[in-house]
């Protein structure tokens, strides 16, 4: 799995405090386009965005809520 690192726009090249997050692309995302998501996890939040629009809006989840979603999704039947 390839991680994509993005440095905060508030970071400078002169040192100091910097923030970086790593986005992971869904293993269900193919190379043919379609609906793809990327997820970035921090200790305080889980971020989800459209991999085809990385500068667009994103959703923010509490880590416990995200874990509940993952548990539900793993057991849900279609």
C-alpha positions as CSV (number, residue, x, y, z in Angstrom):
1,X,0.0,0.0,0.0
2,X,1.5,3.3,-1.0
3,X,1.1,6.3,1.4
4,X,0.8,9.8,-0.1
5,X,2.3,12.4,2.3
6,X,1.0,16.0,2.3
7,X,2.6,18.8,4.2
8,X,0.4,21.4,5.8
9,X,0.2,24.7,3.9
10,X,1.1,26.4,7.3
11,X,4.5,24.7,7.3
12,X,7.5,26.6,6.1
13,X,10.9,25.5,4.9
14,X,12.6,27.3,7.8
15,X,11.9,24.6,10.4
16,X,9.4,24.9,13.2
17,X,6.3,22.9,13.7
18,X,5.0,21.1,10.6
19,X,2.1,18.8,10.2
20,X,1.9,16.0,7.6
21,X,-0.7,13.4,7.0
22,X,-0.6,10.2,4.9
23,X,-3.5,9.3,2.7
24,X,-4.1,5.7,1.9
25,X,-6.1,4.8,-1.3
26,X,-8.8,2.2,-0.9
27,X,-7.8,-1.3,-2.1
28,X,-11.1,-1.3,-4.1
29,X,-10.0,1.7,-6.1
30,X,-9.0,0.6,-9.6
31,X,-7.0,2.2,-12.3
32,X,-10.2,2.5,-14.5
33,X,-11.5,5.4,-12.6
34,X,-14.8,5.3,-10.8
35,X,-15.6,5.8,-7.2
36,X,-12.4,5.9,-5.2
37,X,-11.7,7.1,-1.7
38,X,-8.6,7.9,0.3
39,X,-8.3,7.7,4.1
40,X,-5.9,9.5,6.5
41,X,-5.9,8.7,10.2
42,X,-4.6,10.8,13.1
43,X,-5.0,10.2,16.8
44,X,-7.9,12.7,16.8
45,X,-9.7,12.1,13.6
46,X,-10.1,10.0,10.5
47,X,-10.4,11.9,7.2
48,X,-12.0,10.6,4.0
49,X,-11.8,12.2,0.6
50,X,-12.4,11.5,-3.1
51,X,-9.1,10.4,-4.6
52,X,-10.0,12.0,-7.9
53,X,-10.4,15.4,-6.2
54,X,-7.7,15.5,-3.5
55,X,-8.1,19.3,-3.0
56,X,-11.8,19.0,-2.7
57,X,-13.9,18.6,0.5
58,X,-13.4,15.7,2.9
59,X,-15.3,14.1,5.7
60,X,-14.0,14.0,9.2
61,X,-14.9,11.1,11.7
62,X,-14.2,10.5,15.3
63,X,-11.9,7.4,15.4
64,X,-14.5,5.4,17.4
65,X,-17.2,6.2,14.9
66,X,-14.9,5.2,12.0
67,X,-14.2,1.9,13.8
68,X,-17.9,1.3,14.2
69,X,-18.5,2.0,10.5
70,X,-15.7,-0.5,9.5
71,X,-17.1,-3.2,11.8
72,X,-20.6,-2.7,10.3
73,X,-19.3,-2.6,6.7
74,X,-17.3,-5.8,7.3
75,X,-20.4,-7.7,8.4
76,X,-23.2,-6.1,6.3
77,X,-24.8,-8.1,3.6
78,X,-25.9,-6.6,0.3
